[in-house]
Each structure stands twice: as structure tokens, then as C-alpha cells.
Amino acid sequence: MSLAVGSFLLSDAWSLFGASIPSLPLSGCKLGICDWDLRAGGRPASFAVAKELGFDGVQVSYEISGTNALATKSNRPDFAEAARETGVEIASLCMGILNNHPLATTPDAEGWVNDCIDAMVDLNVDQTLLAFFGKADMHQHKEHQRLVIDKLKRLSPVAGKKKKILAIESYLSAEEHLKLLDAIGSDAVKVYYDVRNSWNKGYDIFHEIELLGRKNVMSQVHLKEDRSRLGAGDIDFTKVCETLAKVGYKGWLVVESSSQEDWRESHTANARFIRKFLAK
């Protein structure tokens, strides 16, 4: 096969996946998926499903109640054992509970985060996502920001002492996130960046990735589309991954949502799609 024909066929194969050949592949990254997308939210069973679908890790929901709740210390070894047995890592924890019970206004929420830091230690996980959507949306409820700053000023020394990261995911812009981090004043608080959430808000996601990446405050990244698989929607994931590579990002890439019809087949396709951007 000639070089010209080979190059053409490779380019054609990439176009079938809705992506162009990356000029700068990502290195040092691992591929994860959220446990709620595996129909096993907050359960050890999520690791076996993630392995079957082709992922390296799982973002695990931190629940405060229920049979498998990580808030119950005796449940934590079950998750660690499931990770060991499958060879699938815990990419991070996620406190989605904060969407309906905002950190800013829920009296018990600060204690929940403190307990989650303890769970990170037990599970040898370096970070947890703190969710700020729905009732907790700091973009809509700007009055929450001062309260969040005050609480994270108290929580961040606890996390920092244990070398753990509290990662804020919200509808704030990159610049607004940076102002929030400056006010908190701790390296233990970073940004969990979701490309689709920011795209939906009309932000320039490539500028934001560069800005947060250069500031070294982007802890992990959600790769997501609305009601479609990765590569079949609005977002140019070739450019997303090239921009992440440009700023030297080497953290987890965590797939969220991005499925249609058969969710298992969709996420298997998502894993194959993203691995094409990773350095061999």
C-alpha cells in the first residue's frame, strides 16, 4: 500500500468516527466513566460493567444513605475490593447530593464533605467532585458564592493536609471559577471541567481549557454530549483533546451521559472513540 493511499484510508476511518486525526495526541491520561451511566450508581457492581465496556476507571457516587453508601465506613472495603478484582480504578468520587442539598445553604452539607474527605483517604482516591447545579447553581444563585467560599475556606485545610482535592463543577465561567478559587486561597480546591456544560452556557470551551490548564487548576474533565454519542454532536472533540494536550493535561477523562438507544453499545463506542486521541 502506498503512503498516500494509507494516509487517505486512515483519514477516512477517522471521519467515520466524527473526528479528524489529532495533531497532538494526549499522553498520560486514563479513561473513566460515571457510575450513574452504568446503571450502577453508588454500587461496587459498576467496576465490572466499566471493565466490560472498555474503561480504566469509574467516578463513584458518594451517597450518604442506602445499602452501599460510602458515608458508611464499613461499605468502603467493598468498593476497594471491586476495584482490585476488576483492575478498574476509582477515578474520583462525586457528591451529586449537593445539587439538591446545596453546600451553601444545607447545615449538614459541610459535614458530609468532611466525611467524604475521610472516604477519599480510606479508598486512596485523590479527589471528589462537588456539584453545584439545580438548587446549588452558583451562576443563578450568586448569593451562594460567598457562603461556598466561607465553607471551602474551612474544608480546604482538612483536604490539603490529607493531600486531597475538592473539585468544583458548576455553570460558572472559567474566569468566574478563578475568582472563586482566588477567594478561597487553597491549592486543595480546583475546577472539575465539563465541556458540554460550558458549551451549553455559550462559553468558548477551548479558551477555557487553555486558561484553566495554564493556571493548573483543572482537576479532571467530563467529556459529554447531550442525547448523542461522543463525536456525533456539536462539540469538536479532536480540538478538545488537542487543547488538553497543548496545556499538558494528564488527568482522567471521564465520560458522562453521551448515549442513545443501547447504552452499553453507546459507551463501548465512546471508549473506542476517545482512545483514538490518546498517545499509544
KAMOCOR-V943909 format. One record per residue. N is the residue number from 1. RES is the residue in three letters. OMEGA is omega in whole degrees, 0 to 359 (* if undefined). Layout:
N/RES/OMEGA
N/RES/OMEGA
This chain:
1/MET/180
2/SER/179
3/LEU/181
4/ALA/180
5/VAL/179
6/GLY/179
7/SER/180
8/PHE/181
9/LEU/178
10/LEU/179
11/SER/180
12/ASP/179
13/ALA/178
14/TRP/182
15/SER/178
16/LEU/178
17/PHE/179
18/GLY/182
19/ALA/174
20/SER/180
21/ILE/182
22/PRO/177
23/SER/182
24/LEU/183
25/PRO/177
26/LEU/176
27/SER/177
28/GLY/181
29/CYS/173
30/LYS/187
31/LEU/181
32/GLY/178
33/ILE/180
34/CYS/183
35/ASP/179
36/TRP/176
37/ASP/180
38/LEU/183
39/ARG/181
40/ALA/183
41/GLY/177
42/GLY/181
43/ARG/179
44/PRO/180
45/ALA/183
46/SER/184
47/PHE/179
48/ALA/179
49/VAL/179
50/ALA/179
51/LYS/180
52/GLU/184
53/LEU/173
54/GLY/181
55/PHE/181
56/ASP/186
57/GLY/181
58/VAL/168
59/GLN/191
60/VAL/178
61/SER/175
62/TYR/180
63/GLU/181
64/ILE/178
65/SER/180
66/GLY/187
67/THR/185
68/ASN/188
69/ALA/178
70/LEU/175
71/ALA/175
72/THR/188
73/LYS/183
74/SER/178
75/ASN/188
76/ARG/178
77/PRO/179
78/ASP/178
79/PHE/179
80/ALA/180
81/GLU/178
82/ALA/177
83/ALA/180
84/ARG/184
85/GLU/184
86/THR/186
87/GLY/179
88/VAL/186
89/GLU/167
90/ILE/182
91/ALA/180
92/SER/170
93/LEU/179
94/CYS/177
95/MET/177
96/GLY/179
97/ILE/182
98/LEU/177
99/ASN/180
100/ASN/178
101/HIS/190
102/PRO/175
103/LEU/184
104/ALA/192
105/THR/180
106/THR/185
107/PRO/184
108/ASP/190
109/ALA/179
110/GLU/177
111/GLY/177
112/TRP/180
113/VAL/178
114/ASN/177
115/ASP/179
116/CYS/175
117/ILE/177
118/ASP/178
119/ALA/177
120/MET/179
121/VAL/182
122/ASP/185
123/LEU/181
124/ASN/178
125/VAL/188
126/ASP/181
127/GLN/173
128/THR/177
129/LEU/173
130/LEU/186
131/ALA/180
132/PHE/177
133/PHE/180
134/GLY/180
135/LYS/184
136/ALA/186
137/ASP/180
138/MET/175
139/HIS/178
140/GLN/182
141/HIS/185
142/LYS/179
143/GLU/178
144/HIS/189
145/GLN/180
146/ARG/179
147/LEU/178
148/VAL/178
149/ILE/182
150/ASP/182
151/LYS/179
152/LEU/172
153/LYS/178
154/ARG/184
155/LEU/187
156/SER/176
157/PRO/177
158/VAL/179
159/ALA/182
160/GLY/180
161/LYS/181
162/LYS/178
163/LYS/178
164/LYS/182
165/ILE/170
166/LEU/189
167/ALA/183
168/ILE/170
169/GLU/183
170/SER/177
171/TYR/177
172/LEU/175
173/SER/178
174/ALA/181
175/GLU/178
176/GLU/176
177/HIS/181
178/LEU/176
179/LYS/179
180/LEU/180
181/LEU/178
182/ASP/181
183/ALA/178
184/ILE/173
185/GLY/180
186/SER/175
187/ASP/180
188/ALA/178
189/VAL/181
190/LYS/182
191/VAL/171
192/TYR/190
193/TYR/178
194/ASP/187
195/VAL/183
196/ARG/178
197/ASN/181
198/SER/177
199/TRP/180
200/ASN/179
201/LYS/178
202/GLY/179
203/TYR/174
204/ASP/189
205/ILE/181
206/PHE/173
207/HIS/183
208/GLU/178
209/ILE/178
210/GLU/183
211/LEU/181
212/LEU/179
213/GLY/179
214/ARG/179
215/LYS/180
216/ASN/180
217/VAL/180
218/MET/189
219/SER/176
220/GLN/184
221/VAL/169
222/HIS/172
223/LEU/190
224/LYS/168
225/GLU/176
226/ASP/173
227/ARG/174
228/SER/175
229/ARG/176
230/LEU/181
231/GLY/181
232/ALA/182
233/GLY/187
234/ASP/194
235/ILE/177
236/ASP/184
237/PHE/172
238/THR/181
239/LYS/176
240/VAL/183
241/CYS/176
242/GLU/179
243/THR/176
244/LEU/178
245/ALA/181
246/LYS/182
247/VAL/176
248/GLY/180
249/TYR/181
250/LYS/181
251/GLY/180
252/TRP/168
253/LEU/188
254/VAL/180
255/VAL/176
256/GLU/180
257/SER/173
258/SER/177
259/SER/176
260/GLN/181
261/GLU/182
262/ASP/186
263/TRP/179
264/ARG/180
265/GLU/179
266/SER/183
267/HIS/171
268/THR/177
269/ALA/178
270/ASN/179
271/ALA/179
272/ARG/182
273/PHE/184
274/ILE/181
275/ARG/178
276/LYS/179
277/PHE/186
278/LEU/177
279/ALA/181
280/LYS/*
